[in-house]
Each structure stands twice: as structure tokens, then as C-alpha cells.
Amino acid sequence: MCTHAKTEPVFVEKDGRIDTVIVSAKQFEALKFAGQPKTLAQRKRAFEQTHKAWIDAQKTRFEKSGLWCDDQRVW
């Protein structure tokens, strides 16, 4: 059973229903890590990597033109 669990999950049934799942230590660690919430720093890093092109475009536009509302006044 342990050898089989190293390649794929082993389902143990009780009364005709799945009661327990046996997985390898490697699979267990991956599942445990996937279930942990990400820190703010990790989420920020992922966002910046995903949207790098857009962020760079916005930075370039700002350096060229400044803020869109720089010349507006509240009266």
C-alpha cells in the first residue's frame, strides 16, 4: 500500500464511502504548503510579476506626463 501511495493517492473505504486517503510524504508537503495563506509580501511579489508590463507602462506614462489631475483645482 505504501509503495502504491508514492505514485498516486490510495483511497481507503469504510462502509462503502471514502474514509481515508493515503498520500506520499512529498504529496502531503505540497498539499500542506498549498493550503497556507500567502503573506502580503508574497501576494505583492506575485502581483508585480504578473502585471510587470502594465506597471512599467504606468511608470513611463507618469514620468512623461505626471499625474492626470495635477492641473485640477478644488474650488
C-alpha beads as a LAMMPS data file, in Angstrom:
LAMMPS data file: protein, C-alpha beads

75 atoms
74 bonds

1 atom types
1 bond types

-500.0 500.0 xlo xhi
-500.0 500.0 ylo yhi
-500.0 500.0 zlo zhi

Masses

1 110.0

Atoms # bond

1 1 1 0.000 0.000 0.000
2 1 1 2.822 2.420 0.863
3 1 1 4.552 1.756 -2.440
4 1 1 1.308 2.422 -4.282
5 1 1 0.777 5.685 -2.324
6 1 1 4.133 7.020 -3.556
7 1 1 2.809 7.157 -7.111
8 1 1 -0.838 8.053 -6.534
9 1 1 -3.311 8.559 -3.672
10 1 1 -4.726 5.434 -2.060
11 1 1 -8.387 5.683 -1.037
12 1 1 -9.497 3.642 1.974
13 1 1 -13.211 2.943 2.155
14 1 1 -15.358 2.339 5.211
15 1 1 -18.963 1.264 4.787
16 1 1 -18.710 1.880 1.038
17 1 1 -17.570 5.513 1.414
18 1 1 -14.091 7.016 1.220
19 1 1 -12.876 7.424 4.796
20 1 1 -9.136 7.996 4.459
21 1 1 -6.669 8.951 1.742
22 1 1 -3.043 7.879 1.934
23 1 1 -0.533 10.007 0.023
24 1 1 3.240 10.156 -0.163
25 1 1 5.191 12.486 2.127
26 1 1 6.090 14.606 -0.919
27 1 1 2.438 14.984 -1.924
28 1 1 1.472 15.748 1.685
29 1 1 4.063 18.555 1.920
30 1 1 2.816 20.039 -1.365
31 1 1 -0.788 19.963 -0.117
32 1 1 0.194 21.447 3.236
33 1 1 2.126 24.280 1.559
34 1 1 -0.698 24.984 -0.909
35 1 1 -3.171 25.377 1.946
36 1 1 -1.171 28.050 3.765
37 1 1 -2.278 31.643 3.235
38 1 1 0.207 33.829 1.428
39 1 1 1.741 36.786 3.197
40 1 1 1.202 40.316 1.930
41 1 1 4.789 40.394 0.653
42 1 1 4.252 37.158 -1.304
43 1 1 0.987 38.442 -2.808
44 1 1 2.640 41.753 -3.725
45 1 1 5.571 39.975 -5.394
46 1 1 3.185 37.739 -7.372
47 1 1 1.107 40.760 -8.471
48 1 1 4.193 42.665 -9.587
49 1 1 5.467 39.684 -11.575
50 1 1 2.100 39.066 -13.210
51 1 1 1.456 42.715 -14.127
52 1 1 5.045 43.892 -14.716
53 1 1 4.398 45.175 -18.249
54 1 1 1.376 47.242 -17.144
55 1 1 3.202 48.652 -14.104
56 1 1 6.186 49.640 -16.269
57 1 1 3.864 51.327 -18.780
58 1 1 2.194 53.322 -15.998
59 1 1 5.562 54.393 -14.571
60 1 1 6.725 55.536 -18.014
61 1 1 3.485 57.452 -18.590
62 1 1 3.797 59.139 -15.189
63 1 1 7.422 60.137 -15.795
64 1 1 6.448 61.626 -19.161
65 1 1 3.166 63.336 -18.262
66 1 1 2.850 63.437 -14.484
67 1 1 -0.456 62.785 -12.775
68 1 1 -3.615 63.247 -14.832
69 1 1 -5.051 65.540 -12.141
70 1 1 -2.027 67.777 -11.486
71 1 1 -3.680 70.842 -13.058
72 1 1 -7.090 70.437 -11.400
73 1 1 -8.106 72.678 -8.529
74 1 1 -10.790 72.107 -5.898
75 1 1 -12.853 75.306 -5.638

Bonds

1 1 1 2
2 1 2 3
3 1 3 4
4 1 4 5
5 1 5 6
6 1 6 7
7 1 7 8
8 1 8 9
9 1 9 10
10 1 10 11
11 1 11 12
12 1 12 13
13 1 13 14
14 1 14 15
15 1 15 16
16 1 16 17
17 1 17 18
18 1 18 19
19 1 19 20
20 1 20 21
21 1 21 22
22 1 22 23
23 1 23 24
24 1 24 25
25 1 25 26
26 1 26 27
27 1 27 28
28 1 28 29
29 1 29 30
30 1 30 31
31 1 31 32
32 1 32 33
33 1 33 34
34 1 34 35
35 1 35 36
36 1 36 37
37 1 37 38
38 1 38 39
39 1 39 40
40 1 40 41
41 1 41 42
42 1 42 43
43 1 43 44
44 1 44 45
45 1 45 46
46 1 46 47
47 1 47 48
48 1 48 49
49 1 49 50
50 1 50 51
51 1 51 52
52 1 52 53
53 1 53 54
54 1 54 55
55 1 55 56
56 1 56 57
57 1 57 58
58 1 58 59
59 1 59 60
60 1 60 61
61 1 61 62
62 1 62 63
63 1 63 64
64 1 64 65
65 1 65 66
66 1 66 67
67 1 67 68
68 1 68 69
69 1 69 70
70 1 70 71
71 1 71 72
72 1 72 73
73 1 73 74
74 1 74 75
